[in-house]
Amino acid sequence: MKNLEIIEAKYQDKYKIWIRFNDNSFGVVDFENDLWGNIFEPLKDISYFKSFYISEISNTIEWDNGADFAQEFIYSKLEKQI
């Protein structure tokens, strides 16, 4: 398994984020259907969703409330678009 790291992420539209990984794979990932459960509920507010950042510790996208998605999960969603 690769040691995946997100090196760049830009908000696109609605619940979509353009993401580039350290293996130079990139594309838009739609998280709209993944925002369920207590930790992800606040992300349904678009203005809060837009406040993501790349964690220097986990190398994935995170939000201030502790919500994050595993790099492997994001990568698998990205691969489905290729």
PyRosetta script that sets phi, psi and omega in degrees:
from pyrosetta import init, pose_from_sequence

init()
pose = pose_from_sequence("MKNLEIIEAKYQDKYKIWIRFNDNSFGVVDFENDLWGNIFEPLKDISYFKSFYISEISNTIEWDNGADFAQEFIYSKLEKQI")
pose.set_psi(1, 136.9)
pose.set_omega(1, 178.9)
pose.set_phi(2, -69.1)
pose.set_psi(2, 154.0)
pose.set_omega(2, 172.5)
pose.set_phi(3, -90.0)
pose.set_psi(3, 87.6)
pose.set_omega(3, -174.0)
pose.set_phi(4, -77.1)
pose.set_psi(4, 135.8)
pose.set_omega(4, 174.0)
pose.set_phi(5, -137.9)
pose.set_psi(5, 137.8)
pose.set_omega(5, 173.4)
pose.set_phi(6, -85.0)
pose.set_psi(6, 125.0)
pose.set_omega(6, -177.8)
pose.set_phi(7, -108.6)
pose.set_psi(7, -14.1)
pose.set_omega(7, 179.4)
pose.set_phi(8, -155.2)
pose.set_psi(8, 141.0)
pose.set_omega(8, 178.2)
pose.set_phi(9, -151.3)
pose.set_psi(9, 133.6)
pose.set_omega(9, -179.4)
pose.set_phi(10, -135.3)
pose.set_psi(10, 132.4)
pose.set_omega(10, 176.9)
pose.set_phi(11, -63.4)
pose.set_psi(11, 138.5)
pose.set_omega(11, 179.8)
pose.set_phi(12, -110.2)
pose.set_psi(12, -66.8)
pose.set_omega(12, -171.1)
pose.set_phi(13, -168.3)
pose.set_psi(13, 143.4)
pose.set_omega(13, 179.5)
pose.set_phi(14, 47.0)
pose.set_psi(14, -114.1)
pose.set_omega(14, -178.9)
pose.set_phi(15, -109.8)
pose.set_psi(15, 31.8)
pose.set_omega(15, -177.0)
pose.set_phi(16, -108.5)
pose.set_psi(16, 137.0)
pose.set_omega(16, 178.4)
pose.set_phi(17, -130.5)
pose.set_psi(17, 131.5)
pose.set_omega(17, 172.4)
pose.set_phi(18, -81.5)
pose.set_psi(18, 129.7)
pose.set_omega(18, -173.9)
pose.set_phi(19, -131.6)
pose.set_psi(19, 138.9)
pose.set_omega(19, 172.9)
pose.set_phi(20, -120.8)
pose.set_psi(20, 132.1)
pose.set_omega(20, 177.4)
pose.set_phi(21, -97.7)
pose.set_psi(21, 166.8)
pose.set_omega(21, -179.0)
pose.set_phi(22, -68.1)
pose.set_psi(22, -11.1)
pose.set_omega(22, 174.5)
pose.set_phi(23, -94.6)
pose.set_psi(23, 10.4)
pose.set_omega(23, 178.3)
pose.set_phi(24, 73.8)
pose.set_psi(24, 9.1)
pose.set_omega(24, 170.3)
pose.set_phi(25, -71.0)
pose.set_psi(25, 142.9)
pose.set_omega(25, 179.8)
pose.set_phi(26, -154.9)
pose.set_psi(26, 162.0)
pose.set_omega(26, 176.6)
pose.set_phi(27, 161.0)
pose.set_psi(27, -179.5)
pose.set_omega(27, -178.7)
pose.set_phi(28, -94.4)
pose.set_psi(28, 133.1)
pose.set_omega(28, 177.7)
pose.set_phi(29, -117.0)
pose.set_psi(29, 130.0)
pose.set_omega(29, 179.4)
pose.set_phi(30, -99.8)
pose.set_psi(30, 117.6)
pose.set_omega(30, -177.7)
pose.set_phi(31, -98.7)
pose.set_psi(31, 5.2)
pose.set_omega(31, -173.3)
pose.set_phi(32, -53.3)
pose.set_psi(32, -41.6)
pose.set_omega(32, -177.6)
pose.set_phi(33, -85.5)
pose.set_psi(33, 3.6)
pose.set_omega(33, -177.7)
pose.set_phi(34, -108.1)
pose.set_psi(34, 3.8)
pose.set_omega(34, -174.6)
pose.set_phi(35, -96.0)
pose.set_psi(35, 63.7)
pose.set_omega(35, 177.2)
pose.set_phi(36, -128.6)
pose.set_psi(36, 156.2)
pose.set_omega(36, -175.0)
pose.set_phi(37, 97.3)
pose.set_psi(37, 156.6)
pose.set_omega(37, -173.5)
pose.set_phi(38, -53.9)
pose.set_psi(38, -43.2)
pose.set_omega(38, -175.2)
pose.set_phi(39, -70.4)
pose.set_psi(39, -28.6)
pose.set_omega(39, -176.0)
pose.set_phi(40, -96.2)
pose.set_psi(40, -14.3)
pose.set_omega(40, -179.5)
pose.set_phi(41, -52.2)
pose.set_psi(41, -45.2)
pose.set_omega(41, -179.3)
pose.set_phi(42, -60.9)
pose.set_psi(42, -23.0)
pose.set_omega(42, -178.4)
pose.set_phi(43, -72.6)
pose.set_psi(43, -12.0)
pose.set_omega(43, 176.3)
pose.set_phi(44, -67.5)
pose.set_psi(44, -19.4)
pose.set_omega(44, 172.7)
pose.set_phi(45, -78.6)
pose.set_psi(45, 111.4)
pose.set_omega(45, -174.2)
pose.set_phi(46, -53.7)
pose.set_psi(46, -41.4)
pose.set_omega(46, -178.4)
pose.set_phi(47, -63.1)
pose.set_psi(47, -34.9)
pose.set_omega(47, 176.7)
pose.set_phi(48, -74.9)
pose.set_psi(48, -40.1)
pose.set_omega(48, 178.2)
pose.set_phi(49, -55.1)
pose.set_psi(49, -40.8)
pose.set_omega(49, -178.8)
pose.set_phi(50, -65.8)
pose.set_psi(50, -14.8)
pose.set_omega(50, -174.2)
pose.set_phi(51, -85.4)
pose.set_psi(51, 16.3)
pose.set_omega(51, 179.5)
pose.set_phi(52, -64.6)
pose.set_psi(52, 161.4)
pose.set_omega(52, 174.8)
pose.set_phi(53, -148.3)
pose.set_psi(53, 164.1)
pose.set_omega(53, 176.1)
pose.set_phi(54, -91.6)
pose.set_psi(54, 120.4)
pose.set_omega(54, 179.8)
pose.set_phi(55, -71.5)
pose.set_psi(55, 132.5)
pose.set_omega(55, 176.2)
pose.set_phi(56, -73.6)
pose.set_psi(56, -17.5)
pose.set_omega(56, -179.5)
pose.set_phi(57, -88.2)
pose.set_psi(57, -50.6)
pose.set_omega(57, -175.4)
pose.set_phi(58, -97.7)
pose.set_psi(58, -10.9)
pose.set_omega(58, -179.8)
pose.set_phi(59, 56.9)
pose.set_psi(59, 37.2)
pose.set_omega(59, 173.9)
pose.set_phi(60, -136.5)
pose.set_psi(60, 175.2)
pose.set_omega(60, 177.9)
pose.set_phi(61, -80.3)
pose.set_psi(61, 140.7)
pose.set_omega(61, -178.9)
pose.set_phi(62, -139.5)
pose.set_psi(62, 166.0)
pose.set_omega(62, 173.4)
pose.set_phi(63, -126.3)
pose.set_psi(63, 161.2)
pose.set_omega(63, -176.0)
pose.set_phi(64, -60.8)
pose.set_psi(64, -22.9)
pose.set_omega(64, -178.6)
pose.set_phi(65, -82.9)
pose.set_psi(65, 1.0)
pose.set_omega(65, 179.2)
pose.set_phi(66, 98.7)
pose.set_psi(66, -5.5)
pose.set_omega(66, 178.1)
pose.set_phi(67, -68.5)
pose.set_psi(67, 140.0)
pose.set_omega(67, 173.6)
pose.set_phi(68, -158.2)
pose.set_psi(68, 167.9)
pose.set_omega(68, 176.2)
pose.set_phi(69, -124.2)
pose.set_psi(69, 136.8)
pose.set_omega(69, 178.2)
pose.set_phi(70, -62.8)
pose.set_psi(70, 143.0)
pose.set_omega(70, -179.9)
pose.set_phi(71, -56.7)
pose.set_psi(71, -40.3)
pose.set_omega(71, -178.6)
pose.set_phi(72, -62.7)
pose.set_psi(72, -38.5)
pose.set_omega(72, 177.9)
pose.set_phi(73, -64.7)
pose.set_psi(73, -47.3)
pose.set_omega(73, -179.8)
pose.set_phi(74, -63.1)
pose.set_psi(74, -43.9)
pose.set_omega(74, -179.6)
pose.set_phi(75, -60.8)
pose.set_psi(75, -41.4)
pose.set_omega(75, -179.8)
pose.set_phi(76, -65.3)
pose.set_psi(76, -34.9)
pose.set_omega(76, 176.2)
pose.set_phi(77, -69.3)
pose.set_psi(77, -36.3)
pose.set_omega(77, 178.4)
pose.set_phi(78, -67.1)
pose.set_psi(78, -43.0)
pose.set_omega(78, -179.0)
pose.set_phi(79, -61.5)
pose.set_psi(79, -32.6)
pose.set_omega(79, -179.3)
pose.set_phi(80, -65.9)
pose.set_psi(80, -21.6)
pose.set_omega(80, -179.1)
pose.set_phi(81, -87.2)
pose.set_psi(81, -16.8)
pose.set_omega(81, -174.6)
pose.set_phi(82, -77.4)
pose.dump_pdb("model.pdb")
